[in-house]
Amino acid sequence: MTLRMIALLICLGFGLTAQVPHDPPDYDNDNPIVSLTQTARSVQLAGGQQQYHIGSLHYLFPLESFGIPEDDPTLETDGRNSTKEALRRYELGDYSIVKGWVNFGGGRRNFLHVDYRCDPTGNSYSGEMRLSLGVGSLQHELPMGFDRESGCYQLEIWAVPAEAEATLSGALRALVQEHRLHLDETALPGNPLDYVAERLQGTLWDVGDPNDINHPLRPAGLTLTFREADKSGDGPHKVAFKMVRRGYDAFRTRRWGNNPHGGTGSTRGTVFYVSQNEEPDGILRALEPGDPMANGLPAAEAATERFYTAKYMMLVEFGPSASIGIHRHTHFMDSFWVFRGSGMAVIADAVPIDGTEPTVELRRLHAFEGFIARPGQMHGMLRDSDEELEIFAFGTAN
């Protein structure tokens, strides 16, 4: 055997066992979160940008498939645990939906925009298209026009009276005639003024029209079926806008309370979420054998999977010299995070924990600092200066 053959066999042997080095993924190019945002921004609404309340725009796309390195060995990872479950690729479906508020007549009205089978080459056009649209408990059957510039079947609904067409610009009136814009004040019920904070002091924000697509606390459920002339329908597609945005303009209750948890003075709590019973709230999902569980593994048998969510979430504003008294929770963890100002935080072990003697601790927390109290640990917070103090507090499943 020649030296050249021996060297070749050695190389082949190493090739069977050695790891093939490769560069980590290029996260800065073609990143899913960037491309998804670009896709959302590319949706052409019927009116110009000034026609809409930009902060209200809420996009939804059907996710046909996706790839995560931990589940797909063909995808590269850099070896970090934090990226093994990172979305690396995805494929969207044939339609997209945008909802929000359109500015009209000096106020804001609900609107819904639907695109279907977009193809800039124009090959998606095949004649008449109709949309069967379910909005909550309401049902609509409407034609969809075709936009030759984008290659999309399109329909945008504004919750304004049909007779308002005469007040529209020539371009918008043309879209009405092309069945790309539909005016109907009853199709998308709801009014942003129904949820002005001053009108709802001390009330639950899940009152209001359940069919309102822009309700601040309810997910907006839709059902869509697309039908070409003389052909079977594509659908029904049952979807929901589930990202309920919490904030000063979207909360459950806001009220002042005296001596919270036996503390001093008064605090005002803005409650963004609270479970309806003493057990941590959860989302239930039925699994059949082989269905993927939350951890990505297939279920061995039929089961019900529970995803635990928060016990409560609220913003707490402290009055002068106010405090949340020292207290404990036995069934969930509690977290205090300073949002504005600073205050004196207290945490104490009521019983020996981790082999240490019971102690009580105090330290000052500033903005963007916080602590987590484990179940059974006593805790509290004091505003001990003229500086304003606001904290974000939430409890999570034990």
N, C-alpha and C positions, 0 to 999 in steps of 0.2 A: 504494500500500500504506500503510495507516494505521500510526501509531506503535504502536498496540495489537497489530496483527498482527506487526510486526517484533519486538516484545518477546516475543510468544508463540513465534515461531520460534527466537529466541535461547535461550529457556528450554528448548525441546525439544532444541535442539542440545546444550546443556550436559547435558541428561538422558541423551543417548546416550553421553557420554564420561566424565562425572564419576562418581566412586565414591559410592555411597549410604552415608552414615555410619550406623553402628548401634552399639548398646551391646554390650560383650563379654558372653559367656555369664555367667549368674549361677551361679557354681560353688558358692555357699554354700547353694543350695536345690535339692532333688531331685538331689543328687549321687549318681552310681552307687554309690560305695563305701558311702555312708550308707544308701541304700535297700536294697542287697544285705544289709548287716548287719541292718537291720530285718526283712527277709524271713527271714533265718536265725533271728532271735530269735522270730519269730512261729510257728515250727513247734511244735506241741503234742505233747510226748512223753507216753508212756503214764503214767509215774509223775510224782510231784511233783519240783520242782527238787532237793530234798535226796536224791532217789533216784539221782542221777547224779554222776559225777566231772566237774564242769563244765569243768575244764581240758582234758578229753579230747575234748570234742565237736568233731566234724569234719563239716562240711556240704558237700553236693555238689548242684548244680543243673545241668540241661542248658541250654546256651546256644544258643538257636535262631537268634538274629541279634544283631548289634551294630553300632554306628555310631561311626566315628572321623573327625574333621574332614578329615584328609588324604585319606581315601578317599571321603568323602561330601560333595559341595559344598553340600548343603542344611543342613549343620551349621555353626554359627558357631564361629569361633575368635578368640582375642584377638591373633593374629599371632605369638605366641611359638613358637619351635621346640619348646619343652617341652610345649606343649599341642596341637600339631598331631596327635599320635598318642595323645591322651588319650581314653579311653572316654567318650562323651557319652550314649549310650543303649544299651539292650539289651532283649532279650526272652527270657524263660525258657520252658522246655518244661513238659510236663504232669506231671512227677513231681519229687520231691525225696528226698534220702537223707541220713540222719544216722547216724554211727557213733561209738563211743566205749566207755566203761566205765560199767556200772550197778553201784551199790553193793548187794550182796546177801550175806546170811549172814556179815557181818563181813569180806568181801573184795570184790574187783572182778571182774566178769565182762564179757565182750564183749557188746555189743548192737548191733542194726541197726534203723533206723526208716525206713520207706518210705511216702510219701504219693503219691497219684495223682489226677489230675483234680480238683483242689480248686476248689470253686465255692460260696461262702457262701450262694447262693440255693437250693442243693439240687438244681439242674438236672443236676448231673453223675451223679446216681444213676440207674442203669438196670438194677439187678438184680445177680445174682451176678458177682463178680470174683475171678479167681485170678491168682496171681503165680508165674511160673516164675523161680526165683532161682538163679543160679550164683555161688558164692563160691569163687574159685580153681578147684580141680578138683572141688568138691562141687556137687551139684545138688539143689534142693528145689522141690516143688510145693505151694503153700499157698494157702488162701482168704484174701481180704482183706475185712475188715469195713468198714462205712461209718459215719463220724462225722457225724451230722446237724448238729452245732454248727458244724464247720468246712467241711462239704460235701466232705470228702475220703474217698476210699478209703484205709484205713490198715492197716499191718501193722508190728508191732514184735516183734523176735525177741530173747529173752534166752538166753544160754548158761547156763541153770540147769536142773536136773532137772525133768521134767514133774510129778513127785509133789510138788514144792515149791509147787504151786498152793494146797494146803491152808493154807500159811503166809501167803499174800498177804492184803491187805486186801480188803474186800468190793468196793470199786470196781475193783481190779485183777482180781479173779476174774470180775467182770462183763465186763471187756474180753477175757479169755480166752474166755468163752462167745460173745462177739460176733466172734470171730476177728480182733480187733485187737491181741491180745497172744499170742505163741506162745512156750512154754517148751520148750527142747531143748538140753541141754548139749553135744550133738554137732554141732549145726548151725553153730556159730561157734567152732571150736576155737581154743585159745590161752589163755595165762595171763599176766597182767602180771608175776607173780613170775619167769617165765622170763627176764626181761630186767633183773632187779635187778643193778646194776653190780658188787656184790661177788661175784656168782656167775660173772661173765663176764670177770674180769681176764685180759687177754692173749689173748682169743678174738675171733673175728670175729662181729659181731652179726647177720650175715645167716644164722646158723644159726637153727634153730627152725622151727616149722610154717609152710610156705609158704602155707597157707590161712588164717592168722591175719590178720583184717582190721585189727588194731591192732599189727601187727609194726612195730617202731621204725625199720626201714631199708628195708622192701619196700613199694612201692605196692600198695594193696589193689584187686584187679581184681574187678569184678562184671559179671554179665549179667542183664538183666531183660526179661521179656516179660509183658505184661498181657493177660489174656484174659477177655472177657465170655462168658456162656453162649451157646453156639450162634453165636459170632461169631469172626472171625479175630483173631489176636493183634496187639497193638501192640508191636513189637519184632522181634528181640531188640535191646535197647539195651546195647552194650558200653561200660562206663565204668571209670574207675579213680580212686581217691584218690591223687593224685600228689604232694601237698605233704607230703613227709617232713620232719618237724620235727627239727632237730638241736639238741642241747643236752646238759647234764650227764646227763640220763636217756635219751639216744638218741645213741649214738656207736658207732664201729667198735671201736676199741681204746683203752686207756689204760694207759700203762706208763712207768716211769722209764728213762731212757737216760743212759749216761755219755759225756761229752766229745762232744756232738753237733756234727757238722761240724768236729771237731778243736778244739772249744772247751774251757772249763774246767768242772769240777764235773758236776752232773747236772741234767737237766730232765725234767719229766713231760709227755708229749704226749697230749692227748685228741684222737684223730683222728675227725673227723666224716665225712670223705669222702676217698677217694684213688682215682685211676684205676687200672685193672688192668694197664696197660702203659706203655711209655715215651712213647707218643704222647698228646696231650691227648684226654681222653674226649670223645665226641660223641654226639648224637642224630641218627639218620639218618631221612630222610623222603623217600619216593618221590613225584615230581611228574610229572603229565601235562601236556601243552601246555595253557596257559590257567589252570592251577592257581595260586593266589596264593602267592608266595614270602614269606619272612620280612619282606622290605622292602615287601610289599603289591603289588608289580608282578606281572603274570601271567608265568608261565614260557613262554619262547619254544619250548621243546622238552622232551621227556621228560628228566628228570635226577634226580639224588639230591642233596638238600640236607643239609648237615651243620651242626648247631648246636653250637658248641664250648662246653664247660663247664669247670669248674675242674680243675686238675691235682690239687690236694689242698686240704683245709681242716682246720686243727687249732688247738686252744688249747694254748699252751705255758706251763707253770709252771716258773719258775726256782728252783732251790735256792740256798743261800747262795753268793755269789761265782760263780755259774754263768754260762755264756755259750754262745751259738751261735757257733761259730768262723767266721772270715771265709771265705766260699766263694762260688761262682758257679754259675749254671745257664745252659746254652747254648740250651735249647729252650723255656723259658718264663719269664715275668716272676714275680717273687716280691714279696710284700707283707708287711710287719710292722706291726701296729697294736696299740698299747699298750691293754690292757684294764684293768689295775690297776697302780698304782705308777709307777715311772719307771726308765729305763735308758739306757745310752750306746749310741747307734746308730752304725754304721760303714758307709760306702758308698765304693767305690773303682772307678775305671776301670782295667781291666787293659790296655786298648789305647786309643789316641786315639779319642775319640767327639765328633762334632759339631765337629771342628776344634780341640778343646782338648787340652792335654797331659794325660797320665794323672795323676790326683791321688787322694788319700784324704781323706775328710771324716769328722768326728765331731761329734755334737751330742746333747744330752739330749732324750729324748722322754718326755712325760708321758701320763697317761690320756687316751684319745680323740685321740691324735696318732699318726702313722705315716708310713711312706715306701714307695715302690714302687721296686724294683730292676729295671732293664731287663735283657733277656737279655744275659749276658756281664759285667754289673757285679758286682763282689764286694761282699758285704754281711755283716753280723753284728750281734749284740746282746749286751750285757754287763749283768748285775746287779752294780752297783758300790757298793751300800749295803745297810744292814739292811732297807730297805723292800722288801716283797714285790713281785715283778714277774711279771705275766702278760701275754702277747701273743696276739693272734689272727693266725695266719699262713696265707696261701693263695697258691697259684700259679695263674696263668691262662695260657691259650693265647698263644703268641707271635704 
